[in-house]
Amino acid sequence: MKIKETIKLKVAILKLQGKLMGPPETEQLETKVKELINEGLKLFVVDMKNVRWLNSLGLGALIKCLKAVKEASGQLILAEISPKINSILSISQMNQVFTVRSTVKEAVDELNKRNH
């Protein structure tokens, strides 16, 4: 899995590419989020557009990231999830835990509005 990081107006955008199905990918994501929190960032958008598959370990990693961000008084939004990933979130009822937006821009705009 590749993680491309962009910082836009105090929002960390993490563009994921590949599969999120356990180590080392899940550890990579969790480490990246913790590093950015330690650098003082609190607002995160996880761009899921290029995530081809997600299993329970991948979902667990996203939950750990969300928990770490919330503990830092921050917010995390998932953006551009595929219908396949959306069905996994629905079946697991994680769509009630995560905020999901159609586009990265929409997610970034929302975080900026909430935090200004």
MDTraj code that builds the backbone (N, CA, C; nanometers):
import mdtraj as md
import numpy as np

residues = "MET LYS ILE LYS GLU THR ILE LYS LEU LYS VAL ALA ILE LEU LYS LEU GLN GLY LYS LEU MET GLY PRO PRO GLU THR GLU GLN LEU GLU THR LYS VAL LYS GLU LEU ILE ASN GLU GLY LEU LYS LEU PHE VAL VAL ASP MET LYS ASN VAL ARG TRP LEU ASN SER LEU GLY LEU GLY ALA LEU ILE LYS CYS LEU LYS ALA VAL LYS GLU ALA SER GLY GLN LEU ILE LEU ALA GLU ILE SER PRO LYS ILE ASN SER ILE LEU SER ILE SER GLN MET ASN GLN VAL PHE THR VAL ARG SER THR VAL LYS GLU ALA VAL ASP GLU LEU ASN LYS ARG ASN HIS".split()
xyz = np.array([
    [0.0840, -0.1177, 0.0000],
    [0.0000, 0.0000, 0.0000],
    [0.0883, 0.1237, 0.0000],
    [0.0429, 0.2236, -0.0721],
    [0.1125, 0.3517, -0.0738],
    [0.0275, 0.4526, 0.0027],
    [0.0950, 0.5416, 0.0752],
    [0.0265, 0.6508, 0.1435],
    [0.0922, 0.7802, 0.0973],
    [0.0134, 0.8640, 0.0323],
    [0.0634, 0.9939, -0.0117],
    [0.0031, 1.0988, 0.0810],
    [0.0898, 1.1781, 0.1409],
    [0.0451, 1.2763, 0.2403],
    [0.0526, 1.4170, 0.1820],
    [-0.0534, 1.4932, 0.2027],
    [-0.0585, 1.6332, 0.1624],
    [-0.1180, 1.7107, 0.2792],
    [-0.0632, 1.8272, 0.3071],
    [-0.1199, 1.9118, 0.4118],
    [-0.1829, 2.0326, 0.3425],
    [-0.3116, 2.0550, 0.3687],
    [-0.3826, 2.1648, 0.3043],
    [-0.4616, 2.2397, 0.4114],
    [-0.4218, 2.3627, 0.4402],
    [-0.4898, 2.4447, 0.5404],
    [-0.5080, 2.3709, 0.6740],
    [-0.3993, 2.3178, 0.7273],
    [-0.3988, 2.2454, 0.8553],
    [-0.4742, 2.1129, 0.8535],
    [-0.5112, 2.0656, 0.7334],
    [-0.5774, 1.9358, 0.7204],
    [-0.4792, 1.8395, 0.6530],
    [-0.4545, 1.7260, 0.7191],
    [-0.3693, 1.6228, 0.6595],
    [-0.4562, 1.5344, 0.5712],
    [-0.4206, 1.5278, 0.4435],
    [-0.4927, 1.4418, 0.3502],
    [-0.4034, 1.3206, 0.3240],
    [-0.4542, 1.2039, 0.3595],
    [-0.3790, 1.0806, 0.3382],
    [-0.4455, 1.0031, 0.2249],
    [-0.3778, 0.9992, 0.1128],
    [-0.4313, 0.9299, -0.0045],
    [-0.3763, 0.7869, -0.0038],
    [-0.4660, 0.6916, 0.0175],
    [-0.4257, 0.5520, 0.0254],
    [-0.4412, 0.4854, -0.1104],
    [-0.3489, 0.3945, -0.1403],
    [-0.3583, 0.3212, -0.2668],
    [-0.3197, 0.1761, -0.2429],
    [-0.4074, 0.0853, -0.2822],
    [-0.3804, -0.0566, -0.2668],
    [-0.4851, -0.1236, -0.1804],
    [-0.4405, -0.2229, -0.1024],
    [-0.5311, -0.2973, -0.0152],
    [-0.4959, -0.2679, 0.1301],
    [-0.5972, -0.2601, 0.2130],
    [-0.5783, -0.2367, 0.3555],
    [-0.6257, -0.3639, 0.4268],
    [-0.5322, -0.4594, 0.4391],
    [-0.5725, -0.5923, 0.4863],
    [-0.4800, -0.6507, 0.5926],
    [-0.4128, -0.5664, 0.6684],
    [-0.3258, -0.6170, 0.7740],
    [-0.1840, -0.5668, 0.7580],
    [-0.0968, -0.6098, 0.8497],
    [0.0431, -0.5645, 0.8436],
    [0.1048, -0.6037, 0.7095],
    [0.1961, -0.5231, 0.6547],
    [0.2488, -0.3983, 0.7117],
    [0.1638, -0.2743, 0.6797],
    [0.0641, -0.2880, 0.5904],
    [-0.0136, -0.1701, 0.5474],
    [-0.0857, -0.1024, 0.6644],
    [-0.1493, -0.1819, 0.7482],
    [-0.2255, -0.1239, 0.8588],
    [-0.1325, -0.0507, 0.9558],
    [-0.0145, -0.1094, 0.9807],
    [0.0821, -0.0461, 1.0709],
    [0.1341, 0.0837, 1.0115],
    [0.1561, 0.0838, 0.8793],
    [0.2016, 0.2042, 0.8087],
    [0.1040, 0.3194, 0.8316],
    [-0.0239, 0.2901, 0.8136],
    [-0.1276, 0.3921, 0.8275],
    [-0.1338, 0.4438, 0.9711],
    [-0.1357, 0.3525, 1.0679],
    [-0.1429, 0.3927, 1.2087],
    [-0.0209, 0.4766, 1.2481],
    [0.0978, 0.4360, 1.2030],
    [0.2211, 0.5090, 1.2332],
    [0.2173, 0.6487, 1.1727],
    [0.1732, 0.6584, 1.0483],
    [0.1664, 0.7878, 0.9790],
    [0.0736, 0.8841, 1.0531],
    [-0.0443, 0.8359, 1.0936],
    [-0.1404, 0.9215, 1.1652],
    [-0.0799, 0.9673, 1.2978],
    [-0.0166, 0.8763, 1.3719],
    [0.0439, 0.9124, 1.5013],
    [0.1561, 1.0133, 1.4833],
    [0.2380, 0.9971, 1.3784],
    [0.3460, 1.0930, 1.3496],
    [0.2882, 1.2321, 1.3255],
    [0.1830, 1.2393, 1.2460],
    [0.1230, 1.3691, 1.2133],
    [0.0582, 1.4327, 1.3366],
    [-0.0035, 1.3513, 1.4212],
    [-0.0605, 1.4031, 1.5461],
    [0.0523, 1.4616, 1.6318],
    [0.1650, 1.3887, 1.6394],
    [0.2799, 1.4372, 1.7169],
    [0.3379, 1.5663, 1.6602],
    [0.3174, 1.5892, 1.5306],
    [0.3623, 1.7135, 1.4670],
    [0.2614, 1.8265, 1.4886],
    [0.1494, 1.7953, 1.5548],
    [0.0519, 1.8991, 1.5869],
    [-0.0715, 1.9028, 1.4988],
    [-0.0820, 1.8103, 1.4048],
    [-0.2007, 1.8084, 1.3187],
    [-0.3147, 1.7355, 1.3893],
    [-0.4366, 1.7846, 1.3682],
    [-0.5522, 1.7249, 1.4336],
    [-0.6661, 1.6949, 1.3369],
    [-0.6564, 1.7453, 1.2159],
    [-0.7639, 1.7280, 1.1178],
    [-0.7151, 1.6379, 1.0050],
    [-0.7900, 1.5314, 0.9795],
    [-0.7470, 1.4309, 0.8826],
    [-0.8586, 1.3957, 0.7844],
    [-0.8184, 1.3824, 0.6580],
    [-0.9066, 1.3259, 0.5553],
    [-0.8328, 1.2046, 0.5002],
    [-0.8983, 1.0893, 0.5030],
    [-0.8399, 0.9685, 0.4458],
    [-0.9085, 0.9454, 0.3111],
    [-0.8308, 0.9668, 0.2048],
    [-0.8804, 0.9505, 0.0678],
    [-0.8747, 0.8017, 0.0330],
    [-0.9925, 0.7413, 0.0224],
    [-1.0035, 0.5962, 0.0016],
    [-1.0295, 0.5602, -0.1456],
    [-1.0196, 0.6584, -0.2338],
    [-1.0548, 0.6373, -0.3749],
    [-0.9825, 0.5178, -0.4376],
    [-0.8550, 0.4998, -0.4029],
    [-0.7751, 0.3940, -0.4645],
    [-0.7513, 0.2745, -0.3727],
    [-0.8364, 0.2593, -0.2706],
    [-0.8290, 0.1401, -0.1858],
    [-0.9170, 0.0340, -0.2510],
    [-0.8529, -0.0737, -0.2940],
    [-0.9258, -0.1767, -0.3671],
    [-0.9999, -0.2728, -0.2754],
    [-0.9438, -0.2986, -0.1572],
    [-1.0101, -0.3918, -0.0667],
    [-0.9734, -0.3595, 0.0767],
    [-1.0637, -0.3963, 0.1662],
    [-1.0504, -0.3674, 0.3083],
    [-1.1070, -0.4872, 0.3824],
    [-1.0328, -0.5393, 0.4802],
    [-1.0875, -0.6482, 0.5615],
    [-1.0983, -0.6009, 0.7071],
    [-1.1226, -0.6932, 0.7987],
    [-1.1425, -0.6545, 0.9386],
    [-1.0172, -0.5907, 0.9980],
    [-0.8996, -0.6353, 0.9572],
    [-0.7758, -0.5742, 1.0077],
    [-0.7616, -0.4303, 0.9569],
    [-0.7986, -0.4098, 0.8309],
    [-0.7951, -0.2751, 0.7743],
    [-0.8945, -0.1843, 0.8434],
    [-1.0127, -0.2368, 0.8696],
    [-1.1156, -0.1617, 0.9406],
    [-1.0671, -0.1290, 1.0821],
    [-1.0028, -0.2252, 1.1449],
    [-0.9465, -0.2037, 1.2789],
    [-0.8432, -0.0924, 1.2789],
    [-0.7604, -0.0875, 1.1756],
    [-0.6591, 0.0179, 1.1645],
    [-0.7249, 0.1551, 1.1507],
    [-0.8308, 0.1629, 1.0693],
    [-0.9026, 0.2899, 1.0546],
    [-0.9645, 0.3328, 1.1879],
    [-1.0181, 0.2365, 1.2632],
    [-1.0769, 0.2668, 1.3939],
    [-0.9690, 0.3159, 1.4903],
    [-0.8516, 0.2515, 1.4888],
    [-0.7404, 0.2957, 1.5754],
    [-0.6979, 0.4378, 1.5394],
    [-0.6944, 0.4678, 1.4102],
    [-0.6587, 0.6030, 1.3651],
    [-0.7626, 0.7033, 1.4140],
    [-0.8900, 0.6688, 1.3984],
    [-0.9986, 0.7569, 1.4440],
    [-0.9870, 0.7814, 1.5944],
    [-0.9607, 0.6764, 1.6701],
    [-0.9475, 0.6873, 1.8160],
    [-0.8301, 0.7779, 1.8524],
    [-0.7155, 0.7594, 1.7868],
    [-0.5975, 0.8422, 1.8149],
    [-0.6246, 0.9887, 1.7840],
    [-0.6931, 1.0143, 1.6725],
    [-0.7257, 1.1516, 1.6323],
    [-0.8219, 1.2136, 1.7337],
    [-0.9241, 1.1386, 1.7753],
    [-1.0203, 1.1910, 1.8739],
    [-0.9536, 1.2171, 2.0081],
    [-0.8601, 1.1303, 2.0484],
    [-0.7874, 1.1517, 2.1743],
    [-0.7034, 1.2790, 2.1696],
    [-0.6645, 1.3194, 2.0488],
    [-0.5879, 1.4433, 2.0300],
    [-0.6817, 1.5617, 2.0051],
    [-0.8115, 1.5416, 2.0327],
    [-0.9149, 1.6438, 2.0102],
    [-0.9255, 1.6830, 1.8636],
    [-0.9054, 1.5864, 1.7763],
    [-0.9121, 1.6134, 1.6334],
    [-1.0320, 1.5464, 1.5683],
    [-1.0322, 1.5503, 1.4349],
    [-1.1410, 1.4914, 1.3573],
    [-1.0837, 1.4198, 1.2362],
    [-1.1508, 1.3106, 1.1964],
    [-1.1085, 1.2325, 1.0813],
    [-1.2319, 1.2037, 0.9953],
    [-1.2168, 1.2276, 0.8658],
    [-1.3252, 1.2010, 0.7705],
    [-1.2713, 1.1084, 0.6618],
    [-1.3498, 1.0081, 0.6257],
    [-1.3174, 0.9226, 0.5110],
    [-1.3802, 0.9852, 0.3872],
    [-1.3062, 0.9839, 0.2767],
    [-1.3583, 1.0441, 0.1538],
    [-1.3407, 0.9498, 0.0360],
    [-1.4313, 0.9637, -0.0604],
    [-1.4255, 0.8945, -0.1898],
    [-1.4169, 0.7427, -0.1744],
    [-1.5011, 0.6863, -0.0897],
    [-1.4987, 0.5406, -0.0745],
    [-1.5775, 0.4749, -0.1881],
    [-1.5282, 0.3600, -0.2300],
    [-1.5932, 0.2876, -0.3404],
    [-1.7202, 0.2206, -0.2891],
    [-1.8100, 0.1823, -0.3811],
    [-1.9306, 0.1097, -0.3390],
    [-1.8972, -0.0180, -0.2609],
    [-1.7886, -0.0868, -0.3006],
    [-1.7480, -0.2104, -0.2330],
    [-1.7088, -0.1807, -0.0870],
    [-1.6274, -0.0776, -0.0664],
    [-1.5840, -0.0397, 0.0693],
    [-1.7047, 0.0125, 0.1479],
    [-1.7906, 0.0867, 0.0815],
    [-1.9106, 0.1392, 0.1470],
    [-1.9984, 0.0255, 0.1994],
    [-2.0094, -0.0822, 0.1221],
    [-2.0917, -0.1947, 0.1678],
    [-2.0288, -0.2604, 0.2906],
    [-1.8959, -0.2666, 0.2966],
    [-1.8274, -0.3215, 0.4142],
    [-1.8564, -0.2331, 0.5363],
    [-1.8511, -0.1019, 0.5170],
    [-1.8808, -0.0096, 0.6279],
    [-2.0256, -0.0245, 0.6734],
    [-2.1164, -0.0431, 0.5781],
    [-2.2586, -0.0586, 0.6123],
    [-2.2849, -0.1885, 0.6868],
    [-2.2323, -0.2981, 0.6358],
    [-2.2537, -0.4296, 0.6977],
    [-2.1994, -0.4313, 0.8407],
    [-2.0828, -0.3694, 0.8604],
    [-2.0197, -0.3680, 0.9924],
    [-2.0746, -0.2555, 1.0811],
    [-2.1635, -0.1758, 1.0247],
    [-2.2228, -0.0587, 1.0908],
    [-2.1187, 0.0477, 1.1265],
    [-2.0045, 0.0431, 1.0606],
    [-1.9000, 0.1434, 1.0831],
    [-1.9332, 0.2744, 1.0121],
    [-2.0344, 0.2705, 0.9243],
    [-2.0797, 0.3940, 0.8611],
    [-2.1465, 0.4856, 0.9634],
    [-2.1776, 0.4312, 1.0812],
    [-2.2325, 0.5135, 1.1901],
    [-2.1219, 0.5684, 1.2790],
    [-2.0015, 0.5136, 1.2644],
    [-1.8873, 0.5561, 1.3453],
    [-1.8053, 0.6615, 1.2705],
    [-1.7859, 0.6375, 1.1415],
    [-1.7053, 0.7279, 1.0593],
    [-1.7908, 0.8312, 0.9879],
    [-1.7360, 0.9500, 0.9741],
    [-1.7955, 1.0508, 0.8874],
    [-1.7410, 1.0224, 0.7482],
    [-1.8295, 1.0140, 0.6494],
    [-1.7892, 0.9839, 0.5123],
    [-1.8393, 1.0956, 0.4214],
    [-1.7529, 1.1431, 0.3336],
    [-1.7907, 1.2462, 0.2372],
    [-1.7566, 1.1990, 0.0962],
    [-1.8294, 1.2517, -0.0017],
    [-1.8144, 1.2101, -0.1417],
    [-1.6793, 1.2467, -0.2008],
    [-1.6289, 1.3642, -0.1657],
    [-1.5027, 1.4102, -0.2238],
    [-1.4076, 1.4580, -0.1145],
    [-1.2800, 1.4592, -0.1491],
    [-1.1783, 1.5097, -0.0574],
    [-1.2034, 1.6582, -0.0318],
    [-1.2370, 1.7320, -0.1369],
    [-1.2621, 1.8763, -0.1224],
    [-1.3747, 1.9020, -0.0223],
    [-1.4826, 1.8266, -0.0352],
    [-1.5966, 1.8412, 0.0558],
    [-1.5533, 1.8147, 0.2009],
    [-1.4712, 1.7115, 0.2209],
    [-1.4233, 1.6767, 0.3549],
    [-1.3327, 1.7861, 0.4111],
    [-1.2395, 1.8359, 0.3297],
    [-1.1475, 1.9417, 0.3733],
    [-1.2257, 2.0681, 0.4067],
    [-1.3198, 2.1056, 0.3200],
    [-1.4019, 2.2247, 0.3444],
    [-1.4785, 2.2119, 0.4761],
    [-1.5352, 2.0942, 0.5004],
    [-1.6116, 2.0720, 0.6230],
    [-1.5221, 2.0861, 0.7477],
    [-1.4042, 2.0274, 0.7424],
    [-1.3127, 2.0366, 0.8572],
    [-1.2692, 2.1808, 0.8802],
    [-1.2433, 2.2528, 0.7729],
    [-1.2038, 2.3929, 0.7874],
    [-1.3162, 2.4793, 0.8449],
    [-1.4396, 2.4546, 0.8024],
    [-1.5536, 2.5303, 0.8545],
    [-1.5751, 2.5015, 1.0031],
    [-1.5665, 2.3730, 1.0404],
    [-1.5889, 2.3330, 1.1795],
    [-1.4830, 2.3886, 1.2735],
    [-1.3651, 2.4145, 1.2216],
    [-1.2523, 2.4473, 1.3079],
    [-1.1980, 2.5869, 1.2877],
    [-1.2840, 2.6787, 1.2467],
    [-1.2407, 2.8191, 1.2339],
    [-1.3275, 2.9094, 1.3160],
])
top = md.Topology()
chain = top.add_chain()
for i, resn in enumerate(residues, 1):
    res = top.add_residue(resn, chain, resSeq=i)
    for name in ("N", "CA", "C"):
        top.add_atom(name, md.element.get_by_symbol(name[0]), res)
traj = md.Trajectory(xyz[None], top)
